[in-house]
Amino acid sequence: MLRRIEADVRPQIGAGQVAAYIPALSCVDPNRFGMAIADLDGKVYGVGDWRQPFSTQSITKVFALALALAQGGDDLWERVGREPSGNPFNSLVQLEYENGIPRNPFINAGALVVTDRLQTLTGDASSELLEFLRQESGNPDVTFDPEVAASESDHGDRNAALAHFMASYGNIANPIPALLDHYFWQCSIEMNCADLALATRFLARHGLRADGTRLLPRRLAKQINAVMLTCGTYDAAGEFAYRVGLPGKSGVGGGIVAVVPGVCTVCVWSPGLDPQGNSVAGIAALDRFTTLTGLSVF
Ligand SMILES: NC(=O)CC[C@H](N)C(=O)O
């Protein structure tokens, strides 16, 4: 089935624009495509470049959210909302109208609040996140890409503006330079499709980690999946629900993870992005996946 999906989406591979806001991402080959499916027991099936590491970027926002909720509980929701933003992921405009409370945890402003919370809870948000991803993927080689992290920092004015703006409303607790560092390191984590499909499994397993221990109560796993469905692909979340019908989270590295609760997880990677910053071939592949298998939440 994966081979069939790859063949079906071949005309779209290379379509769109590779992220160009930092040099480290702009040189990625747009013709790459990989896809992996992990079942609940951790068996992985893949096609194409599924073992090629890529920049996970905003996909890490899901894992940071899960850790912040697991360790700090529902208080987080006093500082960040759960509604789709209908605006680009790095937009500033809504924040002023809404008194420094970001619409959801998956736009940059919301993710900065989540990382701030994780930093308060753990004292080392990005290392905590990396360790979690290593454990859940079973791959000790999952690592930061220092070049991407440095590039994010060099071109980080907008994220810095978001953080300072929220701090003016009292919605950031940690020193901003340290918070931004953790956020940029978080964005720089490199993983492949297999790693990401495996690491996302706790959301398909209703909160159970790879080792069988519980990360999240069932309720929280359901809630994170719901926020992914409504907010995981920014101002294209409606279109993603329409075409794919699964909780999903994208990143500007061209990766997307999707969850079929109680069944499996999927990760697809292809660097060409649509204007909303989501992988063109990635969405097409997930669209084919749910159409061919009938495995959507609807
Ligand atoms: N959508 C994304 O993947 C955005 C992540 C990117 N590093 C940023 O903060 O702008």
The ligand as a Gaussian input file, in Angstrom:
#p B3LYP/6-31G(d) Opt

LIG

0 1
 N        5.942000      25.945000      11.234000
 C        7.138000      25.693000      11.681000
 O        7.660000      24.586000      11.520000
 C        7.844000      26.876000      12.279000
 C        9.100000      26.530000      13.004000
 C       10.156000      27.579000      12.821000
 N       11.374000      27.142000      13.413000
 C        9.732000      28.903000      13.406000
 O        9.760000      29.049000      14.606000
 O        9.407000      29.817000      12.694000

